[in-house]
Amino acid sequence: MISKTILICIGTALLFAVLSMESVDAQEWNDGDGGKIKWQFECDFPGNDIRNEKIPGEQCGSLCINTNGCSHFSYFHGVCYLKKVPNGTPRQPAAGGLCGFITGSGPIGGGGVKGTYWAEQSDAGGCQMPQGDYAVTDAIALGQSQELGNLKWRQGLCGQVLRVDCGNGAIEAVVASTCNLNSGSCGVDMIGKTWRKATSNKPPGIVDCSVSLTNRNPLQGNDALCYYRPNSEINNNYYAILGVVNTGGRISSSAVASGVTGRRNNDGWFEFNGSGKPLFTKDAQVVFRYEDGSSTSFRLRDCRIAGQVQIFK
Ligand SMILES: *[C@@H]1O[C@H](CO)[C@@H](O)[C@H](O)[C@H]1NC(C)=O
């Protein structure tokens, strides 16, 4: 069964590719076949072939839809390659063809995430990550563009390690800040060295990336760590600002200290106000809850003192 939508869509696209004959740096996935597939030029998902068939390019997406097990496809020189590719696999740049996937089986976050150059180094705002011994030193500011899917910035994503692939191999980077919240205009905004690795030294501009969450810890060590927010008071029993890092990819959603629910700031840290009661002694307990329903608890005496905000450069 061949859908008219994809036939017209890919047909027109192929004609354009033939006529333009120059390298098209595809930025976004195009919708095809009534939203059932996404596709773009100049890319491939190498390997993982089920089989291939010599058919017109406009039939390749619908053949994948109608082939058991097919999740991805590519089309080169008159041949349609049907593939079964693991979820979240980024596309590779490849001259002269096109690639696509069945919606829902493509790069996590949908691919098509806008990657941009932020600055040579991060600043003291944003997520206010604590100073420490970082195992991951690449860094990004995370936005809220639609293409990020479930990785649109929310407080619990501060300090998470994301895998960012802009077609030159995946980089793992700490979410150190936010960019253009409440607008769809920012995807991942990279510090200088991260941008250069992700783009093979392109000058600052816009690249197309796929983004996924890892369970890697940003700081050395395997255990979750409680921290006092950098530059916050550490000996005030009436008031404390605390956060959790090294969560192994778990996204924190709430926190309670001595029965007081933390008020969450946009930097991801939780403010606890005893409202006149000295509740936050060194023996007090703080419990961080994660989106997956699990939790970690600490005594305040075990919460680390961060010093200043970590600057990634
Ligand atoms: C803590 O709460 C009290 C009211 O219960 C309020 O007056 C005070 O300003 C709060 N402190 C901070 C730092 O928010």
The ligand as an SDF file (V2000), in Angstrom:
LIG
                    3D

 14 14  0  0  0  0  0  0  0  0999 V2000
   10.6050   32.0710   55.7420 C   0  0  0  0  0  0  0  0  0  0  0  0
    9.2350   32.1180   56.0690 O   0  0  0  0  0  0  0  0  0  0  0  0
    8.8620   33.2620   56.8250 C   0  0  0  0  0  0  0  0  0  0  0  0
    7.3860   33.1600   57.1450 C   0  0  0  0  0  0  0  0  0  0  0  0
    7.0530   31.9420   57.6920 O   0  0  0  0  0  0  0  0  0  0  0  0
    9.1470   34.5050   56.0490 C   0  0  0  0  0  0  0  0  0  0  0  0
    8.8500   35.6540   56.8350 O   0  0  0  0  0  0  0  0  0  0  0  0
   10.5890   34.5320   55.6370 C   0  0  0  0  0  0  0  0  0  0  0  0
   10.8310   35.6640   54.8400 O   0  0  0  0  0  0  0  0  0  0  0  0
   10.9700   33.2790   54.9120 C   0  0  0  0  0  0  0  0  0  0  0  0
   12.3950   33.3030   54.6440 N   0  0  0  0  0  0  0  0  0  0  0  0
   12.8960   33.1920   53.4310 C   0  0  0  0  0  0  0  0  0  0  0  0
   14.3840   33.3270   53.3440 C   0  0  0  0  0  0  0  0  0  0  0  0
   12.2250   32.9840   52.4580 O   0  0  0  0  0  0  0  0  0  0  0  0
  1  2  1  0
  1 10  1  0
  2  3  1  0
  3  4  1  0
  3  6  1  0
  4  5  1  0
  6  7  1  0
  6  8  1  0
  8  9  1  0
  8 10  1  0
 10 11  1  0
 11 12  1  0
 12 13  1  0
 12 14  2  0
M  END
$$$$
